[in-house]
Protein backbone atom coordinates (compact mmCIF):
# COMPACT_ATOMS: atom_id res chain seq x y z
CA UNK A 1 0.00 0.00 0.00
CA UNK A 2 1.26 3.43 -0.90
CA UNK A 3 1.07 6.66 1.00
CA UNK A 4 -1.76 7.96 -1.15
CA UNK A 5 -3.96 4.98 -0.21
CA UNK A 6 -3.14 5.40 3.49
CA UNK A 7 -3.84 9.14 3.30
CA UNK A 8 -7.14 8.55 1.49
CA UNK A 9 -8.14 5.98 4.13
CA UNK A 10 -7.21 8.38 6.94
CA UNK A 11 -9.17 11.29 5.43
CA UNK A 12 -12.27 9.10 5.22
CA UNK A 13 -12.27 8.66 9.00
CA UNK A 14 -15.00 10.87 10.55
CA UNK A 15 -12.67 12.21 13.24
CA UNK A 16 -10.21 13.76 10.77
CA UNK A 17 -12.48 16.54 9.41
CA UNK A 18 -13.63 17.20 12.97
CA UNK A 19 -10.02 17.66 14.10
CA UNK A 20 -9.18 19.85 11.11
CA UNK A 21 -12.20 22.10 11.70
CA UNK A 22 -11.46 22.24 15.44
CA UNK A 23 -7.83 23.20 14.83
CA UNK A 24 -8.97 25.88 12.37
CA UNK A 25 -11.42 27.35 14.88
CA UNK A 26 -8.78 27.25 17.61
CA UNK A 27 -6.35 29.11 15.34
CA UNK A 28 -9.02 31.63 14.34
CA UNK A 29 -9.77 32.37 17.99
CA UNK A 30 -6.06 32.95 18.62
CA UNK A 31 -5.91 35.45 15.77
CA UNK A 32 -9.07 37.23 16.89
CA UNK A 33 -7.85 37.37 20.50
CA UNK A 34 -4.56 38.89 19.33
CA UNK A 35 -6.48 41.56 17.40
CA UNK A 36 -8.86 42.39 20.28
CA UNK A 37 -8.22 45.62 22.18
CA UNK A 38 -6.26 45.08 25.38
CA UNK A 39 -8.14 47.67 27.40
CA UNK A 40 -9.31 47.42 30.96
CA UNK A 41 -10.49 43.87 31.60
CA UNK A 42 -12.01 44.56 35.00
CA UNK A 43 -15.15 42.63 35.86
CA UNK A 44 -17.61 44.60 37.96
CA UNK A 45 -19.90 42.68 40.31
CA UNK A 46 -22.94 44.66 41.37
CA UNK A 47 -24.32 44.57 44.89
CA UNK A 48 -27.35 42.61 43.66
CA UNK A 49 -25.09 40.01 42.06
CA UNK A 50 -23.06 39.67 45.26
CA UNK A 51 -26.25 39.21 47.29
CA UNK A 52 -27.42 36.52 44.86
CA UNK A 53 -24.06 34.72 45.21
CA UNK A 54 -24.35 34.78 49.01
CA UNK A 55 -27.94 33.49 48.82
CA UNK A 56 -26.92 30.68 46.47
CA UNK A 57 -24.08 29.72 48.80
CA UNK A 58 -26.43 29.68 51.79
CA UNK A 59 -28.98 27.49 49.94
CA UNK A 60 -26.28 25.10 48.78
CA UNK A 61 -24.35 24.71 52.04
CA UNK A 62 -27.23 25.33 54.45
CA UNK A 63 -25.28 28.14 56.18
CA UNK A 64 -24.21 31.69 55.37
CA UNK A 65 -20.64 32.16 54.14
CA UNK A 66 -18.00 33.52 56.49
CA UNK A 67 -16.88 37.13 55.95
CA UNK A 68 -13.74 35.96 54.13
CA UNK A 69 -15.91 33.58 52.10
CA UNK A 70 -17.96 36.46 50.66
CA UNK A 71 -14.79 37.97 49.23
CA UNK A 72 -13.85 34.60 47.76
CA UNK A 73 -17.29 34.28 46.16
CA UNK A 74 -16.92 37.65 44.46
CA UNK A 75 -13.34 36.96 43.34
mmCIF file of the N, C-alpha and C atoms, coordinates in Angstrom:
data_MODEL
# 
_entry.id   MODEL 
# 
loop_
_atom_site.group_PDB 
_atom_site.id 
_atom_site.type_symbol 
_atom_site.label_atom_id 
_atom_site.label_alt_id 
_atom_site.label_comp_id 
_atom_site.label_asym_id 
_atom_site.label_entity_id 
_atom_site.label_seq_id 
_atom_site.pdbx_PDB_ins_code 
_atom_site.Cartn_x 
_atom_site.Cartn_y 
_atom_site.Cartn_z 
_atom_site.occupancy 
_atom_site.B_iso_or_equiv 
_atom_site.pdbx_formal_charge 
_atom_site.auth_seq_id 
_atom_site.auth_comp_id 
_atom_site.auth_asym_id 
_atom_site.auth_atom_id 
_atom_site.pdbx_PDB_model_num 
ATOM 1   N N  . UNK A 1 1  ? 0.840   -1.195 0.000  1.00 0.00 ? 1  UNK A N  1 
ATOM 2   C CA . UNK A 1 1  ? 0.000   0.000  0.000  1.00 0.00 ? 1  UNK A CA 1 
ATOM 3   C C  . UNK A 1 1  ? 0.877   1.248  0.000  1.00 0.00 ? 1  UNK A C  1 
ATOM 4   N N  . UNK A 1 2  ? 0.500   2.193  -0.821 1.00 0.00 ? 2  UNK A N  1 
ATOM 5   C CA . UNK A 1 2  ? 1.256   3.433  -0.900 1.00 0.00 ? 2  UNK A CA 1 
ATOM 6   C C  . UNK A 1 2  ? 0.719   4.477  0.064  1.00 0.00 ? 2  UNK A C  1 
ATOM 7   N N  . UNK A 1 3  ? 1.458   5.569  0.109  1.00 0.00 ? 3  UNK A N  1 
ATOM 8   C CA . UNK A 1 3  ? 1.074   6.661  1.003  1.00 0.00 ? 3  UNK A CA 1 
ATOM 9   C C  . UNK A 1 3  ? -0.252  7.277  0.596  1.00 0.00 ? 3  UNK A C  1 
ATOM 10  N N  . UNK A 1 4  ? -0.506  7.334  -0.706 1.00 0.00 ? 4  UNK A N  1 
ATOM 11  C CA . UNK A 1 4  ? -1.761  7.955  -1.152 1.00 0.00 ? 4  UNK A CA 1 
ATOM 12  C C  . UNK A 1 4  ? -2.966  7.144  -0.682 1.00 0.00 ? 4  UNK A C  1 
ATOM 13  N N  . UNK A 1 5  ? -2.856  5.824  -0.692 1.00 0.00 ? 5  UNK A N  1 
ATOM 14  C CA . UNK A 1 5  ? -3.960  4.983  -0.213 1.00 0.00 ? 5  UNK A CA 1 
ATOM 15  C C  . UNK A 1 5  ? -4.147  5.154  1.296  1.00 0.00 ? 5  UNK A C  1 
ATOM 16  N N  . UNK A 1 6  ? -3.053  5.200  2.036  1.00 0.00 ? 6  UNK A N  1 
ATOM 17  C CA . UNK A 1 6  ? -3.140  5.400  3.488  1.00 0.00 ? 6  UNK A CA 1 
ATOM 18  C C  . UNK A 1 6  ? -3.744  6.765  3.816  1.00 0.00 ? 6  UNK A C  1 
ATOM 19  N N  . UNK A 1 7  ? -3.318  7.796  3.075  1.00 0.00 ? 7  UNK A N  1 
ATOM 20  C CA . UNK A 1 7  ? -3.844  9.142  3.298  1.00 0.00 ? 7  UNK A CA 1 
ATOM 21  C C  . UNK A 1 7  ? -5.333  9.184  2.971  1.00 0.00 ? 7  UNK A C  1 
ATOM 22  N N  . UNK A 1 8  ? -5.733  8.573  1.886  1.00 0.00 ? 8  UNK A N  1 
ATOM 23  C CA . UNK A 1 8  ? -7.141  8.547  1.494  1.00 0.00 ? 8  UNK A CA 1 
ATOM 24  C C  . UNK A 1 8  ? -7.974  7.827  2.564  1.00 0.00 ? 8  UNK A C  1 
ATOM 25  N N  . UNK A 1 9  ? -7.449  6.725  3.084  1.00 0.00 ? 9  UNK A N  1 
ATOM 26  C CA . UNK A 1 9  ? -8.144  5.983  4.132  1.00 0.00 ? 9  UNK A CA 1 
ATOM 27  C C  . UNK A 1 9  ? -8.265  6.827  5.396  1.00 0.00 ? 9  UNK A C  1 
ATOM 28  N N  . UNK A 1 10 ? -7.201  7.537  5.738  1.00 0.00 ? 10 UNK A N  1 
ATOM 29  C CA . UNK A 1 10 ? -7.211  8.379  6.937  1.00 0.00 ? 10 UNK A CA 1 
ATOM 30  C C  . UNK A 1 10 ? -8.214  9.517  6.811  1.00 0.00 ? 10 UNK A C  1 
ATOM 31  N N  . UNK A 1 11 ? -8.270  10.149 5.645  1.00 0.00 ? 11 UNK A N  1 
ATOM 32  C CA . UNK A 1 11 ? -9.174  11.291 5.431  1.00 0.00 ? 11 UNK A CA 1 
ATOM 33  C C  . UNK A 1 11 ? -10.631 10.838 5.492  1.00 0.00 ? 11 UNK A C  1 
ATOM 34  N N  . UNK A 1 12 ? -10.896 9.601  5.191  1.00 0.00 ? 12 UNK A N  1 
ATOM 35  C CA . UNK A 1 12 ? -12.274 9.097  5.221  1.00 0.00 ? 12 UNK A CA 1 
ATOM 36  C C  . UNK A 1 12 ? -12.762 8.833  6.645  1.00 0.00 ? 12 UNK A C  1 
ATOM 37  N N  . UNK A 1 13 ? -11.861 8.839  7.609  1.00 0.00 ? 13 UNK A N  1 
ATOM 38  C CA . UNK A 1 13 ? -12.267 8.658  8.999  1.00 0.00 ? 13 UNK A CA 1 
ATOM 39  C C  . UNK A 1 13 ? -13.047 9.892  9.460  1.00 0.00 ? 13 UNK A C  1 
ATOM 40  N N  . UNK A 1 14 ? -14.179 9.718  10.136 1.00 0.00 ? 14 UNK A N  1 
ATOM 41  C CA . UNK A 1 14 ? -15.001 10.865 10.553 1.00 0.00 ? 14 UNK A CA 1 
ATOM 42  C C  . UNK A 1 14 ? -14.286 11.824 11.502 1.00 0.00 ? 14 UNK A C  1 
ATOM 43  N N  . UNK A 1 15 ? -13.327 11.348 12.263 1.00 0.00 ? 15 UNK A N  1 
ATOM 44  C CA . UNK A 1 15 ? -12.666 12.208 13.243 1.00 0.00 ? 15 UNK A CA 1 
ATOM 45  C C  . UNK A 1 15 ? -11.729 13.219 12.581 1.00 0.00 ? 15 UNK A C  1 
ATOM 46  N N  . UNK A 1 16 ? -11.206 12.895 11.417 1.00 0.00 ? 16 UNK A N  1 
ATOM 47  C CA . UNK A 1 16 ? -10.208 13.759 10.773 1.00 0.00 ? 16 UNK A CA 1 
ATOM 48  C C  . UNK A 1 16 ? -10.793 15.123 10.401 1.00 0.00 ? 16 UNK A C  1 
ATOM 49  N N  . UNK A 1 17 ? -11.915 15.198 9.691  1.00 0.00 ? 17 UNK A N  1 
ATOM 50  C CA . UNK A 1 17 ? -12.480 16.536 9.407  1.00 0.00 ? 17 UNK A CA 1 
ATOM 51  C C  . UNK A 1 17 ? -12.835 17.292 10.685 1.00 0.00 ? 17 UNK A C  1 
ATOM 52  N N  . UNK A 1 18 ? -13.319 16.578 11.685 1.00 0.00 ? 18 UNK A N  1 
ATOM 53  C CA . UNK A 1 18 ? -13.633 17.202 12.966 1.00 0.00 ? 18 UNK A CA 1 
ATOM 54  C C  . UNK A 1 18 ? -12.384 17.842 13.569 1.00 0.00 ? 18 UNK A C  1 
ATOM 55  N N  . UNK A 1 19 ? -11.274 17.122 13.556 1.00 0.00 ? 19 UNK A N  1 
ATOM 56  C CA . UNK A 1 19 ? -10.022 17.656 14.101 1.00 0.00 ? 19 UNK A CA 1 
ATOM 57  C C  . UNK A 1 19 ? -9.512  18.834 13.284 1.00 0.00 ? 19 UNK A C  1 
ATOM 58  N N  . UNK A 1 20 ? -9.642  18.756 11.975 1.00 0.00 ? 20 UNK A N  1 
ATOM 59  C CA . UNK A 1 20 ? -9.183  19.852 11.110 1.00 0.00 ? 20 UNK A CA 1 
ATOM 60  C C  . UNK A 1 20 ? -10.009 21.110 11.369 1.00 0.00 ? 20 UNK A C  1 
ATOM 61  N N  . UNK A 1 21 ? -11.328 20.947 11.432 1.00 0.00 ? 21 UNK A N  1 
ATOM 62  C CA . UNK A 1 21 ? -12.198 22.104 11.695 1.00 0.00 ? 21 UNK A CA 1 
ATOM 63  C C  . UNK A 1 21 ? -11.924 22.662 13.094 1.00 0.00 ? 21 UNK A C  1 
ATOM 64  N N  . UNK A 1 22 ? -11.751 21.789 14.076 1.00 0.00 ? 22 UNK A N  1 
ATOM 65  C CA . UNK A 1 22 ? -11.458 22.239 15.436 1.00 0.00 ? 22 UNK A CA 1 
ATOM 66  C C  . UNK A 1 22 ? -10.158 23.007 15.510 1.00 0.00 ? 22 UNK A C  1 
ATOM 67  N N  . UNK A 1 23 ? -9.125  22.502 14.833 1.00 0.00 ? 23 UNK A N  1 
ATOM 68  C CA . UNK A 1 23 ? -7.835  23.199 14.827 1.00 0.00 ? 23 UNK A CA 1 
ATOM 69  C C  . UNK A 1 23 ? -7.963  24.555 14.136 1.00 0.00 ? 23 UNK A C  1 
ATOM 70  N N  . UNK A 1 24 ? -8.755  24.607 13.068 1.00 0.00 ? 24 UNK A N  1 
ATOM 71  C CA . UNK A 1 24 ? -8.966  25.879 12.375 1.00 0.00 ? 24 UNK A CA 1 
ATOM 72  C C  . UNK A 1 24 ? -9.677  26.895 13.255 1.00 0.00 ? 24 UNK A C  1 
ATOM 73  N N  . UNK A 1 25 ? -10.708 26.450 13.978 1.00 0.00 ? 25 UNK A N  1 
ATOM 74  C CA . UNK A 1 25 ? -11.420 27.355 14.878 1.00 0.00 ? 25 UNK A CA 1 
ATOM 75  C C  . UNK A 1 25 ? -10.526 27.813 16.029 1.00 0.00 ? 25 UNK A C  1 
ATOM 76  N N  . UNK A 1 26 ? -9.706  26.903 16.543 1.00 0.00 ? 26 UNK A N  1 
ATOM 77  C CA . UNK A 1 26 ? -8.777  27.253 17.612 1.00 0.00 ? 26 UNK A CA 1 
ATOM 78  C C  . UNK A 1 26 ? -7.792  28.315 17.130 1.00 0.00 ? 26 UNK A C  1 
ATOM 79  N N  . UNK A 1 27 ? -7.269  28.129 15.919 1.00 0.00 ? 27 UNK A N  1 
ATOM 80  C CA . UNK A 1 27 ? -6.349  29.113 15.342 1.00 0.00 ? 27 UNK A CA 1 
ATOM 81  C C  . UNK A 1 27 ? -7.025  30.450 15.091 1.00 0.00 ? 27 UNK A C  1 
ATOM 82  N N  . UNK A 1 28 ? -8.268  30.401 14.596 1.00 0.00 ? 28 UNK A N  1 
ATOM 83  C CA . UNK A 1 28 ? -9.019  31.633 14.339 1.00 0.00 ? 28 UNK A CA 1 
ATOM 84  C C  . UNK A 1 28 ? -9.256  32.401 15.636 1.00 0.00 ? 28 UNK A C  1 
ATOM 85  N N  . UNK A 1 29 ? -9.577  31.692 16.710 1.00 0.00 ? 29 UNK A N  1 
ATOM 86  C CA . UNK A 1 29 ? -9.771  32.368 17.992 1.00 0.00 ? 29 UNK A CA 1 
ATOM 87  C C  . UNK A 1 29 ? -8.470  33.022 18.454 1.00 0.00 ? 29 UNK A C  1 
ATOM 88  N N  . UNK A 1 30 ? -7.349  32.358 18.244 1.00 0.00 ? 30 UNK A N  1 
ATOM 89  C CA . UNK A 1 30 ? -6.063  32.946 18.617 1.00 0.00 ? 30 UNK A CA 1 
ATOM 90  C C  . UNK A 1 30 ? -5.794  34.233 17.859 1.00 0.00 ? 30 UNK A C  1 
ATOM 91  N N  . UNK A 1 31 ? -6.113  34.243 16.573 1.00 0.00 ? 31 UNK A N  1 
ATOM 92  C CA . UNK A 1 31 ? -5.911  35.447 15.767 1.00 0.00 ? 31 UNK A CA 1 
ATOM 93  C C  . UNK A 1 31 ? -6.846  36.557 16.226 1.00 0.00 ? 31 UNK A C  1 
ATOM 94  N N  . UNK A 1 32 ? -8.112  36.223 16.461 1.00 0.00 ? 32 UNK A N  1 
ATOM 95  C CA . UNK A 1 32 ? -9.073  37.233 16.890 1.00 0.00 ? 32 UNK A CA 1 
ATOM 96  C C  . UNK A 1 32 ? -8.732  37.775 18.273 1.00 0.00 ? 32 UNK A C  1 
ATOM 97  N N  . UNK A 1 33 ? -8.258  36.910 19.176 1.00 0.00 ? 33 UNK A N  1 
ATOM 98  C CA . UNK A 1 33 ? -7.845  37.374 20.504 1.00 0.00 ? 33 UNK A CA 1 
ATOM 99  C C  . UNK A 1 33 ? -6.652  38.323 20.406 1.00 0.00 ? 33 UNK A C  1 
ATOM 100 N N  . UNK A 1 34 ? -5.735  38.035 19.492 1.00 0.00 ? 34 UNK A N  1 
ATOM 101 C CA . UNK A 1 34 ? -4.560  38.891 19.327 1.00 0.00 ? 34 UNK A CA 1 
ATOM 102 C C  . UNK A 1 34 ? -4.965  40.264 18.784 1.00 0.00 ? 34 UNK A C  1 
ATOM 103 N N  . UNK A 1 35 ? -6.031  40.303 17.993 1.00 0.00 ? 35 UNK A N  1 
ATOM 104 C CA . UNK A 1 35 ? -6.482  41.562 17.398 1.00 0.00 ? 35 UNK A CA 1 
ATOM 105 C C  . UNK A 1 35 ? -7.384  42.358 18.342 1.00 0.00 ? 35 UNK A C  1 
ATOM 106 N N  . UNK A 1 36 ? -7.917  41.721 19.372 1.00 0.00 ? 36 UNK A N  1 
ATOM 107 C CA . UNK A 1 36 ? -8.855  42.389 20.285 1.00 0.00 ? 36 UNK A CA 1 
ATOM 108 C C  . UNK A 1 36 ? -8.140  43.472 21.078 1.00 0.00 ? 36 UNK A C  1 
ATOM 109 N N  . UNK A 1 37 ? -8.844  44.567 21.372 1.00 0.00 ? 37 UNK A N  1 
ATOM 110 C CA . UNK A 1 37 ? -8.222  45.623 22.175 1.00 0.00 ? 37 UNK A CA 1 
ATOM 111 C C  . UNK A 1 37 ? -7.873  45.091 23.569 1.00 0.00 ? 37 UNK A C  1 
ATOM 112 N N  . UNK A 1 38 ? -6.745  45.542 24.072 1.00 0.00 ? 38 UNK A N  1 
ATOM 113 C CA . UNK A 1 38 ? -6.259  45.078 25.376 1.00 0.00 ? 38 UNK A CA 1 
ATOM 114 C C  . UNK A 1 38 ? -6.576  46.082 26.470 1.00 0.00 ? 38 UNK A C  1 
ATOM 115 N N  . UNK A 1 39 ? -7.747  46.670 26.419 1.00 0.00 ? 39 UNK A N  1 
ATOM 116 C CA . UNK A 1 39 ? -8.139  47.673 27.399 1.00 0.00 ? 39 UNK A CA 1 
ATOM 117 C C  . UNK A 1 39 ? -8.351  47.076 28.771 1.00 0.00 ? 39 UNK A C  1 
ATOM 118 N N  . UNK A 1 40 ? -9.040  47.818 29.583 1.00 0.00 ? 40 UNK A N  1 
ATOM 119 C CA . UNK A 1 40 ? -9.310  47.421 30.957 1.00 0.00 ? 40 UNK A CA 1 
ATOM 120 C C  . UNK A 1 40 ? -10.202 46.182 30.949 1.00 0.00 ? 40 UNK A C  1 
ATOM 121 N N  . UNK A 1 41 ? -9.734  45.125 31.569 1.00 0.00 ? 41 UNK A N  1 
ATOM 122 C CA . UNK A 1 41 ? -10.495 43.874 31.604 1.00 0.00 ? 41 UNK A CA 1 
ATOM 123 C C  . UNK A 1 41 ? -11.041 43.621 33.008 1.00 0.00 ? 41 UNK A C  1 
ATOM 124 N N  . UNK A 1 42 ? -11.465 44.663 33.655 1.00 0.00 ? 42 UNK A N  1 
ATOM 125 C CA . UNK A 1 42 ? -12.011 44.558 34.998 1.00 0.00 ? 42 UNK A CA 1 
ATOM 126 C C  . UNK A 1 42 ? -13.453 44.073 34.924 1.00 0.00 ? 42 UNK A C  1 
ATOM 127 N N  . UNK A 1 43 ? -13.785 43.128 35.763 1.00 0.00 ? 43 UNK A N  1 
ATOM 128 C CA . UNK A 1 43 ? -15.153 42.626 35.856 1.00 0.00 ? 43 UNK A CA 1 
ATOM 129 C C  . UNK A 1 43 ? -15.786 43.271 37.079 1.00 0.00 ? 43 UNK A C  1 
ATOM 130 N N  . UNK A 1 44 ? -16.918 43.901 36.874 1.00 0.00 ? 44 UNK A N  1 
ATOM 131 C CA . UNK A 1 44 ? -17.607 44.601 37.959 1.00 0.00 ? 44 UNK A CA 1 
ATOM 132 C C  . UNK A 1 44 ? -18.778 43.739 38.420 1.00 0.00 ? 44 UNK A C  1 
ATOM 133 N N  . UNK A 1 45 ? -18.807 43.449 39.712 1.00 0.00 ? 45 UNK A N  1 
ATOM 134 C CA . UNK A 1 45 ? -19.898 42.675 40.308 1.00 0.00 ? 45 UNK A CA 1 
ATOM 135 C C  . UNK A 1 45 ? -20.771 43.647 41.086 1.00 0.00 ? 45 UNK A C  1 
ATOM 136 N N  . UNK A 1 46 ? -22.031 43.732 40.682 1.00 0.00 ? 46 UNK A N  1 
ATOM 137 C CA . UNK A 1 46 ? -22.944 44.657 41.369 1.00 0.00 ? 46 UNK A CA 1 
ATOM 138 C C  . UNK A 1 46 ? -23.313 44.114 42.742 1.00 0.00 ? 46 UNK A C  1 
ATOM 139 N N  . UNK A 1 47 ? -23.880 44.975 43.563 1.00 0.00 ? 47 UNK A N  1 
ATOM 140 C CA . UNK A 1 47 ? -24.317 44.567 44.895 1.00 0.00 ? 47 UNK A CA 1 
ATOM 141 C C  . UNK A 1 47 ? -25.382 43.480 44.803 1.00 0.00 ? 47 UNK A C  1 
ATOM 142 N N  . UNK A 1 48 ? -26.295 43.621 43.842 1.00 0.00 ? 48 UNK A N  1 
ATOM 143 C CA . UNK A 1 48 ? -27.345 42.614 43.660 1.00 0.00 ? 48 UNK A CA 1 
ATOM 144 C C  . UNK A 1 48 ? -26.756 41.256 43.285 1.00 0.00 ? 48 UNK A C  1 
ATOM 145 N N  . UNK A 1 49 ? -25.736 41.267 42.443 1.00 0.00 ? 49 UNK A N  1 
ATOM 146 C CA . UNK A 1 49 ? -25.088 40.012 42.059 1.00 0.00 ? 49 UNK A CA 1 
ATOM 147 C C  . UNK A 1 49 ? -24.385 39.370 43.256 1.00 0.00 ? 49 UNK A C  1 
ATOM 148 N N  . UNK A 1 50 ? -23.742 40.188 44.079 1.00 0.00 ? 50 UNK A N  1 
ATOM 149 C CA . UNK A 1 50 ? -23.057 39.671 45.264 1.00 0.00 ? 50 UNK A CA 1 
ATOM 150 C C  . UNK A 1 50 ? -24.063 39.072 46.241 1.00 0.00 ? 50 UNK A C  1 
ATOM 151 N N  . UNK A 1 51 ? -25.205 39.734 46.408 1.00 0.00 ? 51 UNK A N  1 
ATOM 152 C CA . UNK A 1 51 ? -26.248 39.214 47.291 1.00 0.00 ? 51 UNK A CA 1 
ATOM 153 C C  . UNK A 1 51 ? -26.759 37.868 46.757 1.00 0.00 ? 51 UNK A C  1 
ATOM 154 N N  . UNK A 1 52 ? -26.945 37.777 45.457 1.00 0.00 ? 52 UNK A N  1 
ATOM 155 C CA . UNK A 1 52 ? -27.417 36.524 44.855 1.00 0.00 ? 52 UNK A CA 1 
ATOM 156 C C  . UNK A 1 52 ? -26.391 35.406 45.068 1.00 0.00 ? 52 UNK A C  1 
ATOM 157 N N  . UNK A 1 53 ? -25.105 35.724 44.976 1.00 0.00 ? 53 UNK A N  1 
ATOM 158 C CA . UNK A 1 53 ? -24.064 34.715 45.215 1.00 0.00 ? 53 UNK A CA 1 
ATOM 159 C C  . UNK A 1 53 ? -24.110 34.221 46.658 1.00 0.00 ? 53 UNK A C  1 
ATOM 160 N N  . UNK A 1 54 ? -24.280 35.151 47.596 1.00 0.00 ? 54 UNK A N  1 
ATOM 161 C CA . UNK A 1 54 ? -24.352 34.775 49.009 1.00 0.00 ? 54 UNK A CA 1 
ATOM 162 C C  . UNK A 1 54 ? -25.588 33.907 49.253 1.00 0.00 ? 54 UNK A C  1 
ATOM 163 N N  . UNK A 1 55 ? -26.710 34.268 48.649 1.00 0.00 ? 55 UNK A N  1 
ATOM 164 C CA . UNK A 1 55 ? -27.937 33.490 48.819 1.00 0.00 ? 55 UNK A CA 1 
ATOM 165 C C  . UNK A 1 55 ? -27.783 32.082 48.229 1.00 0.00 ? 55 UNK A C  1 
ATOM 166 N N  . UNK A 1 56 ? -27.154 31.986 47.088 1.00 0.00 ? 56 UNK A N  1 
ATOM 167 C CA . UNK A 1 56 ? -26.923 30.677 46.470 1.00 0.00 ? 56 UNK A CA 1 
ATOM 168 C C  . UNK A 1 56 ? -26.017 29.828 47.348 1.00 0.00 ? 56 UNK A C  1 
ATOM 169 N N  . UNK A 1 57 ? -24.978 30.442 47.895 1.00 0.00 ? 57 UNK A N  1 
ATOM 170 C CA . UNK A 1 57 ? -24.081 29.722 48.800 1.00 0.00 ? 57 UNK A CA 1 
ATOM 171 C C  . UNK A 1 57 ? -24.855 29.192 49.997 1.00 0.00 ? 57 UNK A C  1 
ATOM 172 N N  . UNK A 1 58 ? -25.674 30.063 50.587 1.00 0.00 ? 58 UNK A N  1 
ATOM 173 C CA . UNK A 1 58 ? -26.431 29.678 51.786 1.00 0.00 ? 58 UNK A CA 1 
ATOM 174 C C  . UNK A 1 58 ? -27.408 28.539 51.474 1.00 0.00 ? 58 UNK A C  1 
ATOM 175 N N  . UNK A 1 59 ? -28.063 28.582 50.321 1.00 0.00 ? 59 UNK A N  1 
ATOM 176 C CA . UNK A 1 59 ? -28.976 27.495 49.937 1.00 0.00 ? 59 UNK A CA 1 
ATOM 177 C C  . UNK A 1 59 ? -28.216 26.193 49.716 1.00 0.00 ? 59 UNK A C  1 
ATOM 178 N N  . UNK A 1 60 ? -27.053 26.293 49.102 1.00 0.00 ? 60 UNK A N  1 
ATOM 179 C CA . UNK A 1 60 ? -26.275 25.095 48.781 1.00 0.00 ? 60 UNK A CA 1 
ATOM 180 C C  . UNK A 1 60 ? -25.692 24.451 50.025 1.00 0.00 ? 60 UNK A C  1 
ATOM 181 N N  . UNK A 1 61 ? -25.083 25.249 50.885 1.00 0.00 ? 61 UNK A N  1 
ATOM 182 C CA . UNK A 1 61 ? -24.349 24.715 52.042 1.00 0.00 ? 61 UNK A CA 1 
ATOM 183 C C  . UNK A 1 61 ? -25.137 24.777 53.344 1.00 0.00 ? 61 UNK A C  1 
ATOM 184 N N  . UNK A 1 62 ? -26.365 25.282 53.281 1.00 0.00 ? 62 UNK A N  1 
ATOM 185 C CA . UNK A 1 62 ? -27.231 25.333 54.454 1.00 0.00 ? 62 UNK A CA 1 
ATOM 186 C C  . UNK A 1 62 ? -26.654 26.193 55.584 1.00 0.00 ? 62 UNK A C  1 
ATOM 187 N N  . UNK A 1 63 ? -25.844 27.189 55.213 1.00 0.00 ? 63 UNK A N  1 
ATOM 188 C CA . UNK A 1 63 ? -25.281 28.137 56.176 1.00 0.00 ? 63 UNK A CA 1 
ATOM 189 C C  . UNK A 1 63 ? -24.791 29.357 55.407 1.00 0.00 ? 63 UNK A C  1 
ATOM 190 N N  . UNK A 1 64 ? -24.751 30.512 56.051 1.00 0.00 ? 64 UNK A N  1 
ATOM 191 C CA . UNK A 1 64 ? -24.208 31.692 55.366 1.00 0.00 ? 64 UNK A CA 1 
ATOM 192 C C  . UNK A 1 64 ? -22.686 31.577 55.262 1.00 0.00 ? 64 UNK A C  1 
ATOM 193 N N  . UNK A 1 65 ? -22.107 32.198 54.260 1.00 0.00 ? 65 UNK A N  1 
ATOM 194 C CA . UNK A 1 65 ? -20.639 32.162 54.144 1.00 0.00 ? 65 UNK A CA 1 
ATOM 195 C C  . UNK A 1 65 ? -19.991 33.028 55.218 1.00 0.00 ? 65 UNK A C  1 
ATOM 196 N N  . UNK A 1 66 ? -18.772 32.685 55.578 1.00 0.00 ? 66 UNK A N  1 
ATOM 197 C CA . UNK A 1 66 ? -18.000 33.517 56.490 1.00 0.00 ? 66 UNK A CA 1 
ATOM 198 C C  . UNK A 1 66 ? -17.647 34.818 55.786 1.00 0.00 ? 66 UNK A C  1 
ATOM 199 N N  . UNK A 1 67 ? -17.211 35.830 56.537 1.00 0.00 ? 67 UNK A N  1 
ATOM 200 C CA . UNK A 1 67 ? -16.881 37.129 55.949 1.00 0.00 ? 67 UNK A CA 1 
ATOM 201 C C  . UNK A 1 67 ? -15.815 36.976 54.861 1.00 0.00 ? 67 UNK A C  1 
ATOM 202 N N  . UNK A 1 68 ? -14.792 36.169 55.133 1.00 0.00 ? 68 UNK A N  1 
ATOM 203 C CA . UNK A 1 68 ? -13.735 35.957 54.128 1.00 0.00 ? 68 UNK A CA 1 
ATOM 204 C C  . UNK A 1 68 ? -14.291 35.186 52.933 1.00 0.00 ? 68 UNK A C  1 
ATOM 205 N N  . UNK A 1 69 ? -15.314 34.364 53.176 1.00 0.00 ? 69 UNK A N  1 
ATOM 206 C CA . UNK A 1 69 ? -15.913 33.583 52.100 1.00 0.00 ? 69 UNK A CA 1 
ATOM 207 C C  . UNK A 1 69 ? -16.664 34.440 51.107 1.00 0.00 ? 69 UNK A C  1 
ATOM 208 N N  . UNK A 1 70 ? -17.237 35.547 51.574 1.00 0.00 ? 70 UNK A N  1 
ATOM 209 C CA . UNK A 1 70 ? -17.957 36.459 50.661 1.00 0.00 ? 70 UNK A CA 1 
ATOM 210 C C  . UNK A 1 70 ? -16.970 37.041 49.652 1.00 0.00 ? 70 UNK A C  1 
ATOM 211 N N  . UNK A 1 71 ? -15.804 37.450 50.145 1.00 0.00 ? 71 UNK A N  1 
ATOM 212 C CA . UNK A 1 71 ? -14.789 37.973 49.225 1.00 0.00 ? 71 UNK A CA 1 
ATOM 213 C C  . UNK A 1 71 ? -14.350 36.932 48.216 1.00 0.00 ? 71 UNK A C  1 
ATOM 214 N N  . UNK A 1 72 ? -14.240 35.688 48.673 1.00 0.00 ? 72 UNK A N  1 
ATOM 215 C CA . UNK A 1 72 ? -13.849 34.605 47.762 1.00 0.00 ? 72 UNK A CA 1 
ATOM 216 C C  . UNK A 1 72 ? -14.932 34.361 46.726 1.00 0.00 ? 72 UNK A C  1 
ATOM 217 N N  . UNK A 1 73 ? -16.185 34.462 47.120 1.00 0.00 ? 73 UNK A N  1 
ATOM 218 C CA . UNK A 1 73 ? -17.292 34.284 46.164 1.00 0.00 ? 73 UNK A CA 1 
ATOM 219 C C  . UNK A 1 73 ? -17.209 35.333 45.055 1.00 0.00 ? 73 UNK A C  1 
ATOM 220 N N  . UNK A 1 74 ? -16.959 36.561 45.436 1.00 0.00 ? 74 UNK A N  1 
ATOM 221 C CA . UNK A 1 74 ? -16.918 37.651 44.455 1.00 0.00 ? 74 UNK A CA 1 
ATOM 222 C C  . UNK A 1 74 ? -15.685 37.523 43.557 1.00 0.00 ? 74 UNK A C  1 
ATOM 223 N N  . UNK A 1 75 ? -14.546 37.130 44.164 1.00 0.00 ? 75 UNK A N  1 
ATOM 224 C CA . UNK A 1 75 ? -13.336 36.960 43.340 1.00 0.00 ? 75 UNK A CA 1 
ATOM 225 C C  . UNK A 1 75 ? -13.536 35.831 42.362 1.00 0.00 ? 75 UNK A C  1 
# 
